[in-house]
Amino acid sequence: MDKNELLSRITIDPAICHGKPCIRGLRYPVSSILEYLAAGDTAEDILAEFTDLEEEDIKACLAFAVLAINAKGTISFPFAA
């Protein structure tokens, strides 16, 4: 799965989690998944805890983090309809 396909899994919808970037329109903020990883949880730990997530969702969170860190200014990202 390429970077654009991964990033398409990240959605921003003002009606979900106050507009924070989330996974596939679900109420899993990207920041929460990154916090789990930073705390030492593995992708397998996260997937076991949140069974509606997929491995590509974890990778999408990491790809979004890279995009955010490398951005010079604002990140232009499509909003949910």
C-alpha positions in Angstrom: 0.0 0.0 0.0 1.5 3.3 -1.0 1.6 6.5 1.1 -1.5 8.1 -0.6 -3.5 4.9 0.0 -2.4 4.9 3.7 -3.2 8.6 4.1 -6.7 8.0 2.6 -7.5 6.0 5.8 -7.1 9.2 7.8 -10.2 11.3 8.0 -10.9 14.7 9.4 -14.6 15.4 10.2 -15.7 18.3 12.5 -18.5 16.0 13.7 -16.1 13.3 14.9 -13.7 13.8 17.8 -13.9 17.6 17.4 -12.3 17.5 14.0 -9.1 15.7 15.1 -7.6 13.4 12.4 -9.1 9.9 13.0 -8.9 6.5 11.4 -11.5 5.7 8.7 -14.1 8.0 10.2 -14.0 5.9 13.4 -13.5 7.5 16.8 -9.9 6.6 17.0 -7.8 9.7 16.9 -4.4 9.4 15.2 -2.8 11.0 18.3 -4.2 8.2 20.5 -2.7 5.5 18.4 0.7 7.4 18.3 0.6 7.7 22.1 0.1 3.9 22.4 3.1 3.3 20.2 5.2 5.9 22.0 4.3 4.2 25.3 5.8 0.9 24.0 2.7 -0.9 22.8 3.2 -2.8 19.6 0.9 -2.7 16.5 -0.1 -6.2 17.5 -1.1 -5.0 21.0 -3.2 -2.2 19.6 -4.9 -4.5 17.1 -5.7 -7.0 19.8 -7.3 -4.2 21.9 -9.2 -2.5 19.1 -10.4 -5.3 16.9 -12.0 -3.0 14.3 -8.6 -1.6 13.4 -6.3 -3.0 10.7 -2.6 -3.1 10.4 -2.8 -0.5 7.6 -4.5 1.8 10.0 -1.4 1.8 12.3 0.8 2.5 9.3 -1.5 5.3 8.2 -1.1 7.0 11.6 2.7 6.8 11.2 2.5 8.1 7.7 0.3 11.0 8.9 2.8 11.8 11.7 5.6 12.0 9.1 3.5 14.3 6.9 2.7 16.5 9.9 6.4 16.7 11.0 7.7 17.5 7.5 5.0 20.1 6.7 6.1 23.7 6.4 3.0 25.6 7.4 -0.4 24.1 7.3 -1.4 20.6 6.1 -4.0 20.6 3.5 -6.2 17.6 4.0 -9.7 16.9 2.6 -12.6 17.0 5.0 -15.3 14.4 5.2 -18.4 15.2 3.3 
